[in-house]
Amino acid sequence: MNRDTEIDMKEVELNELDPEKQPMTGDGQVAGGEKNGSVKQKVPEEEVTFTGLSKEELMKVAGTPGWVRTRWVLLVLFWLGWVGMLAGAIVIIVQAPRCKPIPEMNWWNEGPLYQISDLEAFSDGLAGVEAKLDAINQLKVKGLVLGPLHTVQADQPNTLNLEQIDPTLGTEKALVAVLEKAHKKGISVVLDLTPNYLGATPWFSTGDVGDVIEKVKAASEYWLSVGVDGIKISDLTVASSSVDWSMLQAAVQGNRTEDAKKRALMGVVESISAVEVSQLVNTSGVDLVLSDLLSSKNAGGERIKDLDILKSQQRSLGWGLGATQQDQLSKQAITPGLIRLYQLLLFTMPGTPVFTYGDEIGLPAGQGSESPKMVWDIEKEPAEGATVNETVEAERKERVALRKWFRSLSELRTKERSLLHGDYYPLYSSASSLSFLRLWDQSERYITAVNWGAAPEKLTFTLAPTEGVELPETAKVQLSTDKDLEADSTVSLDKITLGPGEAILLQFPYTG
């Protein structure tokens, strides 16, 4: 080993022993083969930035023939495209079918009215009505007709006090609570002020009518100021023929503005023809006339004829089965099938459906003049293991099913324009059945067909020639009580046969 080699070995040993000569971090070399402790300095490269053309250069290029032609081509294409889109929009607007203007609709046209004539039988007076408003609201009703609530002795006009509530029914404070809660739910409240509701005739004797109307006028002003949304009276024919009628009419309907909610004047008539009802709508000026035409006419041909006469006045008409006498629907519709049939008919006829409490569950009518007790908690099933009365349980289930049917019809009517205010066209009638078409502009169309007879009925639809109105070959079943015509199935309109006591609602779309 030579001298140079010895010197190198000593330097290696000294470097290993001297900690100050150890690398500052890590062992060995860093990435890239550089030694630890050394600094690699990067020389910045020259940055090349694009500054664009100067103004003079741009002006020079812009003036060249190529760019001039390009600009003109783009400008012409832009304007041609804009004019083309404008022309296309105009063609679409011109060719598109125009929407038919919606007629004036008031709250009493937008859904069913629900009469509570006997508040004690319904649910323990005014306090009970307030407690049951949630259940009433589920039925999608738009108005409650309460009472009469005032104090009077039968056939004694000197005892009449229209501004005092019968203490057995509640207080004015309780009525205000009903009004406030009902209004929050979008339900209007009409007060029945029929004066002699316990006596033989609604207006006492003929000589009393003028004086009694003055009292009804004063009471109307009072209760409307409390928050009531309308007034109902019975025997409209007698009342409207009085020389003092205009005073009552002005008290209820006066000072109407576009922004304010309208107060309704509602009158009941019985035992008069459809022609007389139509005349009364025109001459009395009431907002809603409730007649007994459906109850007094049993033949399909007669009922269709009445609908033909009154169809143009549908926003001023109320329909019910027993509602004019404040009887339950079940008094005339004596089976669950007929109850469903008349519920469907009332909800789809041109006019406002009016029901009496309990109609939604087929509540049996009372005995004599006694009002039936309303049945609640029908959704409550028997406890597990409890002894079950099969008859009572079957009755409970039937009431649940009837209420579901009622709600389905009520929801459908409140959202379908054809059923709310649509045009009406008769299709078929016989001694015990009828059918009609309801349609509005470009909305879904509906066909109602009912057979309340004891035998099956084959319906042959015939639509009078009408511009823009045609029947399709088939339609979809919307609702049905006939097991052979299930909901959502498609049926041929030339092969509709309804069983006894059956009803069906068909739907088909607008096709343009």
C-alpha positions in Angstrom: 0.0 0.0 0.0 1.5 3.3 -1.1 1.4 6.6 0.8 -1.5 8.2 -1.2 -3.7 5.3 -0.4 -3.0 5.6 3.4 -3.9 9.3 3.3 -7.3 8.5 1.6 -8.2 5.9 4.2 -7.4 8.2 7.1 -9.7 10.9 5.6 -12.6 8.3 5.3 -12.1 7.3 9.0 -12.0 10.9 10.1 -15.2 11.7 8.2 -17.0 8.8 9.8 -15.9 9.9 13.3 -16.6 13.6 12.8 -20.4 14.2 13.2 -20.2 17.7 11.8 -19.3 16.2 8.5 -22.3 13.9 8.4 -25.2 14.8 6.1 -27.7 17.2 7.6 -30.7 14.9 6.7 -31.1 11.3 5.8 -28.5 8.8 4.6 -27.0 8.7 1.3 -28.0 10.7 -1.7 -31.1 12.6 -2.5 -33.2 12.0 -5.5 -31.6 12.8 -8.8 -28.2 11.7 -7.6 -27.4 15.0 -5.9 -25.4 14.9 -2.7 -27.0 16.0 0.5 -26.1 19.5 1.6 -25.6 20.6 -2.0 -27.9 23.3 -3.6 -29.1 23.0 -7.1 -29.7 26.4 -8.7 -32.2 26.5 -11.6 -31.6 29.1 -14.2 -35.0 30.6 -15.2 -35.9 30.0 -18.8 -36.9 32.9 -20.9 -40.7 33.5 -20.6 -42.5 33.9 -23.9 -45.8 35.9 -23.5 -48.3 36.6 -26.2 -49.2 40.2 -26.3 -51.6 40.0 -29.2 -51.8 42.3 -32.1 -51.6 46.0 -31.7 -54.5 48.3 -32.7 -52.7 49.3 -35.9 -52.1 45.6 -36.8 -55.8 44.7 -36.1 -57.1 47.6 -38.2 -54.8 46.6 -41.0 -56.0 42.9 -40.9 -59.7 43.9 -40.4 -59.7 45.8 -43.6 -58.5 42.9 -45.8 -61.1 41.5 -48.3 -61.2 38.1 -46.7 -62.2 39.4 -43.3 -64.8 41.8 -44.7 -66.5 38.9 -46.6 -66.5 36.8 -43.5 -68.1 39.5 -41.3 -70.9 40.0 -43.8 -71.6 36.3 -44.1 -71.8 35.9 -40.3 -74.0 39.0 -40.0 -76.4 37.7 -42.7 -76.5 34.3 -41.0 -77.3 35.8 -37.6 -80.2 37.9 -38.9 -81.6 35.0 -41.0 -81.5 32.7 -37.9 -83.2 35.4 -35.8 -86.0 36.0 -38.4 -86.5 32.3 -38.8 -86.9 31.7 -35.0 -89.4 34.7 -34.8 -91.4 33.3 -37.7 -91.4 29.8 -36.2 -92.7 31.2 -32.8 -95.5 33.1 -34.6 -96.6 30.0 -36.5 -96.6 28.0 -33.2 -98.7 30.6 -31.5 -101.2 30.9 -34.4 -101.6 27.2 -34.8 -101.8 26.3 -31.1 -105.4 25.9 -29.8 -106.5 28.8 -27.8 -107.4 28.2 -24.1 -111.0 28.8 -23.3 -111.4 31.5 -20.6 -112.3 30.1 -17.2 -115.7 31.3 -15.9 -116.0 33.2 -12.7 -115.7 30.7 -9.9 -116.7 31.3 -6.2 -115.9 29.3 -3.2 -119.3 27.6 -3.2 -118.6 26.3 -6.8 -115.2 24.7 -5.9 -116.3 21.7 -3.8 -119.2 20.1 -1.9 -121.2 21.8 0.8 -121.7 19.8 4.1 -124.9 20.5 6.1 -124.9 20.0 9.9 -128.5 20.6 10.7 -128.6 19.0 14.2 -125.3 19.9 16.0 -126.2 17.8 19.0 -126.7 14.7 17.0 -123.5 15.5 15.0 -121.1 16.0 17.9 -122.4 17.8 21.0 -123.0 21.3 19.7 -120.7 23.9 18.4 -117.8 22.7 20.5 -118.1 19.3 18.9 -118.2 20.8 15.4 -114.9 22.5 16.2 -113.4 19.3 17.4 -114.4 17.4 14.3 -113.2 20.0 11.7 -110.1 17.9 11.0 -112.3 15.0 10.0 -114.5 17.3 7.9 -111.5 18.8 6.2 -110.5 15.3 5.0 -113.6 15.2 2.9 -112.4 18.1 0.9 -115.6 20.1 1.5 -115.5 23.8 0.7 -118.4 25.0 2.9 -120.3 24.1 6.1 -124.0 24.9 6.5 -124.7 25.1 10.2 -128.1 25.2 11.9 -130.5 26.8 12.3 -129.0 27.7 15.7 -131.3 30.6 16.8 -134.0 30.5 19.4 -137.7 30.4 18.5 -140.8 28.5 19.5 -142.7 26.7 16.8 -145.1 28.9 14.9 -144.7 31.8 17.4 -143.1 34.8 15.6 -143.0 36.9 18.7 -140.5 34.5 20.2 -138.1 34.7 17.3 -134.6 35.9 18.2 -132.2 35.3 15.2 -129.2 36.9 17.0 -129.3 34.5 20.0 -127.8 31.0 19.8 -129.8 28.2 21.5 -127.9 27.7 24.8 -128.1 23.9 24.3 -126.0 24.2 21.2 -123.3 26.6 22.5 -122.4 30.2 22.7 -121.4 33.0 20.2 -117.8 32.5 21.4 -118.0 28.8 20.5 -119.3 29.8 17.0 -116.4 32.3 16.6 -114.0 29.4 17.4 -115.6 27.3 14.7 -115.3 30.1 12.2 -111.6 30.8 13.0 -110.6 27.1 12.7 -112.7 26.5 9.6 -111.2 29.5 7.8 -107.7 28.3 8.6 -108.5 25.1 6.8 -110.1 26.9 3.8 -113.6 26.0 4.8 -116.3 28.7 4.6 -119.3 28.7 7.0 -122.9 29.4 6.1 -125.5 30.1 8.8 -129.1 28.8 8.3 -131.4 31.6 9.3 -134.7 29.9 8.3 -137.0 31.7 10.8 -139.7 29.1 11.8 -137.6 26.0 11.3 -139.4 24.2 14.1 -142.9 25.0 12.8 -145.2 24.2 10.0 -143.9 26.8 7.4 -140.5 28.5 7.3 -141.9 32.1 7.3 -144.8 31.7 9.8 -147.9 33.0 8.1 -148.2 35.0 4.9 -148.9 38.2 6.8 -145.7 37.8 8.8 -143.2 37.6 5.9 -142.4 41.3 5.6 -141.7 41.8 9.3 -139.7 38.5 9.5 -137.5 39.4 6.5 -136.6 42.6 8.3 -135.4 40.6 11.3 -133.5 38.2 9.0 -131.8 41.2 7.3 -130.7 42.6 10.7 -129.5 39.2 11.9 -127.6 38.6 8.6 -125.7 41.9 9.0 -124.9 40.9 12.6 -123.6 37.4 11.9 -121.7 38.5 8.8 -119.9 41.0 10.9 -119.0 38.2 13.3 -117.3 36.3 10.4 -120.0 34.1 8.8 -119.5 33.6 5.1 -123.1 33.3 4.0 -126.7 33.0 4.9 -129.2 30.2 4.0 -133.0 30.4 4.0 -135.7 28.0 3.2 -138.7 28.5 0.9 -137.0 30.9 -1.4 -140.1 31.2 -3.6 -142.1 32.9 -0.8 -139.2 35.1 0.5 -138.1 36.4 -2.9 -141.7 37.4 -3.8 -141.8 39.8 -0.8 -141.4 43.5 -1.5 -138.7 43.5 1.3 -136.6 40.9 -0.4 -134.2 43.3 -2.0 -133.2 44.6 1.5 -132.1 41.1 2.6 -130.3 40.6 -0.7 -128.4 43.9 -0.3 -127.5 43.1 3.3 -125.8 39.8 2.3 -124.4 40.6 -1.2 -123.8 44.4 -0.9 -120.4 46.1 -1.0 -118.8 43.3 -3.0 -115.3 44.1 -4.3 -112.9 42.1 -6.5 -110.4 41.6 -3.7 -112.9 40.7 -0.9 -114.3 37.2 -0.4 -117.9 37.0 -1.4 -120.7 36.3 1.1 -123.2 33.7 -0.3 -126.9 34.0 -0.2 -128.3 30.5 -0.5 -132.0 29.6 -0.9 -133.9 26.3 -0.8 -136.9 25.4 -3.0 -139.2 22.4 -3.1 -141.8 21.0 -5.4 -141.2 23.3 -8.4 -140.1 22.5 -11.9 -136.7 22.9 -13.5 -138.1 25.8 -15.6 -139.3 27.5 -12.4 -135.9 26.9 -10.8 -134.2 28.6 -13.7 -136.6 31.6 -13.6 -136.0 31.9 -9.8 -132.2 31.9 -10.3 -132.6 34.8 -12.7 -135.2 36.8 -10.7 -134.2 36.3 -7.1 -130.5 37.1 -7.5 -129.4 34.4 -5.0 -125.9 32.9 -5.4 -127.0 29.3 -5.0 -130.5 27.6 -5.3 -130.8 24.1 -3.8 -133.7 22.2 -5.3 -135.3 18.8 -4.7 -135.5 17.9 -8.4 -133.2 14.9 -8.0 -135.4 13.6 -5.1 -138.8 14.3 -6.7 -137.9 12.9 -10.2 -137.2 9.2 -10.4 -137.0 8.6 -14.1 -133.7 8.9 -16.0 -135.4 10.8 -18.9 -136.9 13.4 -16.5 -133.6 13.9 -14.7 -131.7 14.3 -18.0 -134.3 16.8 -19.2 -133.9 18.9 -16.0 -130.1 18.9 -16.5 -130.6 20.1 -20.1 -132.7 23.0 -18.9 -130.4 24.0 -16.0 -126.9 23.3 -17.4 -126.1 26.9 -18.4 -126.9 28.0 -14.8 -124.8 25.3 -13.1 -122.7 27.8 -11.0 -125.9 28.9 -9.3 -127.4 25.4 -8.7 -127.0 23.1 -5.7 -127.9 19.4 -6.0 -128.7 16.9 -3.3 -130.7 13.8 -2.5 -132.7 14.7 0.6 -130.5 17.7 1.2 -133.4 20.2 0.8 -135.2 18.6 3.8 -131.8 18.1 5.5 -132.4 14.4 5.4 -129.6 11.8 5.0 -129.0 10.5 1.5 -129.7 7.0 2.8 -133.3 7.8 3.3 -133.8 7.3 -0.5 -130.6 5.4 -1.4 -131.4 2.4 0.7 -128.5 0.2 -0.1 -124.7 0.8 0.0 -124.6 0.3 -3.8 -127.2 3.1 -4.3 -125.4 5.4 -1.9 -122.2 5.0 -4.0 -124.2 5.6 -7.1 -125.8 8.8 -5.9 -122.5 10.1 -4.5 -120.9 9.6 -7.9 -123.9 11.3 -9.6 -123.9 14.3 -7.3 -120.2 14.9 -7.6 -120.2 14.8 -11.4 -123.5 16.7 -12.2 -123.2 20.3 -13.4 -123.7 22.2 -10.2 -122.6 22.2 -6.5 -123.1 18.9 -4.6 -124.8 19.4 -1.2 -124.7 16.6 1.4 -126.1 16.2 4.9 -123.8 15.0 7.7 -123.3 11.2 7.7 -123.8 10.9 3.9 -120.1 10.1 3.5 -120.6 6.9 5.6 -124.1 6.0 4.6 -125.5 7.0 8.0 -129.1 5.7 8.3 -131.8 8.3 8.5 -133.4 9.1 11.8 -136.8 7.8 12.9 -139.6 10.4 12.4 -138.4 13.9 13.1 -135.4 12.7 15.2 -132.0 13.3 13.7 -129.6 10.3 13.5 -126.6 10.2 15.8 -123.3 10.5 13.9 -121.0 7.5 14.1 -117.3 8.3 14.7 -114.1 6.2 15.1 -115.0 3.9 12.3 -111.3 3.4 11.5 -110.8 1.7 14.9 -110.4 -2.0 14.5 -111.4 -4.6 17.2 -108.6 -5.4 19.7 -106.7 -8.6 19.0 -108.3 -11.5 20.7 -111.5 -9.6 21.5 -114.9 -11.1 20.7 -116.2 -9.7 17.4 -119.8 -9.2 16.4 -119.6 -10.1 12.7 -122.6 -8.0 11.7 -121.2 -4.9 13.5 -117.7 -5.4 12.0 -119.1 -5.8 8.5 -121.0 -2.6 9.0 -117.9 -0.8 10.2 -115.9 -1.9 7.2 -118.7 -0.9 4.8 -118.7 2.6 6.3 -114.9 2.9 5.9 -115.2 1.8 2.3 -118.0 4.3 1.7 -116.0 7.2 3.2 -113.0 6.3 1.0 -115.3 6.3 -2.1 -116.7 9.7 -1.1 -113.2 11.2 -0.6 -112.0 9.9 -4.0 -114.9 11.6 -5.7 -114.5 14.8 -3.7 -110.8 15.0 -4.5 -111.4 14.3 -8.2 -114.0 17.0 -8.5 -111.9 19.7 -6.8 -109.0 19.2 -9.2 -110.7 18.4 -12.6 -111.9 21.4 -14.5 -114.3 19.3 -16.6 -116.2 18.3 -13.4 -115.8 21.7 -11.7 -117.3 23.9 -14.4 -117.2 21.9 -17.6 -119.8 21.7 -20.3 -122.5 19.1 -20.1 -123.8 16.8 -22.9 -126.5 14.1 -22.5 -125.6 10.7 -23.8 -128.3 8.3 -22.7 -131.4 7.9 -20.5 -134.1 5.4 -19.7 -136.6 4.8 -17.0 -133.9 3.8 -14.5 -130.6 5.0 -15.9 -128.8 7.9 -17.4 -125.4 9.0 -18.8 -123.8 12.3 -19.7 -120.5 13.8 -20.8 -118.5 16.5 -18.9 -115.6 18.3 -20.7 -113.7 21.5 -20.5 -111.5 22.9 -23.3 -108.3 20.8 -23.4 -108.8 19.0 -20.0 -109.6 15.3 -19.4 -113.1 14.3 -20.4 -115.5 12.3 -18.1 -118.5 10.2 -18.8 -120.9 9.4 -15.9 -123.2 6.4 -16.3 -125.6 5.1 -13.6 -128.3 2.5 -13.4 -130.4 2.6 -10.3 -132.9 0.0 -11.6 -133.3 -3.6 -10.6 -132.2 -5.1 -13.9 -129.0 -4.8 -16.0 -129.0 -2.0 -18.5 -127.1 -1.8 -21.9 -126.2 1.8 -22.5 -126.0 3.1 -26.1 -124.2 6.5 -26.1 -125.5 9.1 -28.5 -123.9 12.5 -28.8 -125.7 15.2 -30.6 -123.6 16.8 -33.4 -121.4 19.4 -31.7 -118.5 21.2 -33.2 -115.2 20.0 -31.7 -116.8 17.3 -29.5 -116.5 13.6 -30.3 -116.6 10.4 -28.4 -113.6 8.0 -28.7 -114.0 4.3 -29.4 -112.7 3.4 -25.9 -112.3 5.0 -22.5 -110.6 4.2 -19.2 -112.5 3.3 -16.1 -111.8 5.9 -13.4 -114.2 4.7 -10.7 -116.7 1.9 -10.7 -119.0 0.0 -8.4 -119.4 -2.8 -11.0 -117.0 -5.7 -10.4 -117.0 -6.5 -14.1 -115.7 -2.9 -14.9 -112.5 -2.6 -12.8 -110.8 0.7 -12.3 -108.0 1.5 -14.8 -109.3 -1.0 -17.3 -110.2 0.1 -20.8 -113.7 -0.4 -22.2 -115.3 0.0 -25.5 -118.0 2.7 -25.5 -120.4 0.7 -27.7 -120.5 -2.2 -25.2 -121.3 -0.7 -21.8 -123.6 -2.8 -19.7 -124.3 -1.8 -16.1 -125.6 -4.2 -13.5 -128.6 -3.2 -11.3 -127.7 -0.4 -8.9 -124.2 0.1 -10.5 -122.4 3.3 -11.4 -119.3 4.0 -13.4 -117.1 7.1 -14.2 -115.1 6.9 -17.4 -112.2 9.1 -18.5 -110.6 9.8 -21.9 -108.0 12.5 -22.9 -108.4 15.6 -25.1 -106.9 14.8 -28.5 -107.1 18.2 -30.3 
